[in-house]
């Protein structure tokens, strides 16, 4: 039986350390990636004031990303390879931080409320098989701390 989650007050690093312990425990207890993605969205949603948190899964046959588990408002279901911030992170096989979405050419606006964004790849044998996408209603929300911790979280999903 899962324990209730109580949000932690502190610096961004302290908040990440707190959720990391929870997420580590979740991922060790369950091997199903989709189940873990769903709970990771929930844990992040409880702790951080972000607008949208979710995963997209690589659909190799269609050469696009298809919407996976998420928390937040309705979102685009498919994103082509190389398109938008998500498709770009997939193509580059690296984390993409966008401080202001209006300055990112090709940004796909699932909601006009989103102002900044981070997209982190999930890899299997070095190849991207999914991405974690987080949107904020504020500018400049994500930095190197988010890149490091969300990268660690992404690596826990295998
Ligand atoms: N903004 C993303 C699309 C996904 S939504 O933000 C949920 C992009 O440009 O790829």
Boltz pocket constraint, residues with backbone or C-beta under 6 A from the ligand:
constraints:
  - pocket:
      binder: B
      contacts: [[A, 52], [A, 75], [A, 76], [A, 79], [A, 83], [A, 84], [A, 85], [A, 86], [A, 87], [A, 106], [A, 107], [A, 108], [A, 109], [A, 110], [A, 111], [A, 114], [A, 117], [A, 133], [A, 135]]
      max_distance: 6.0
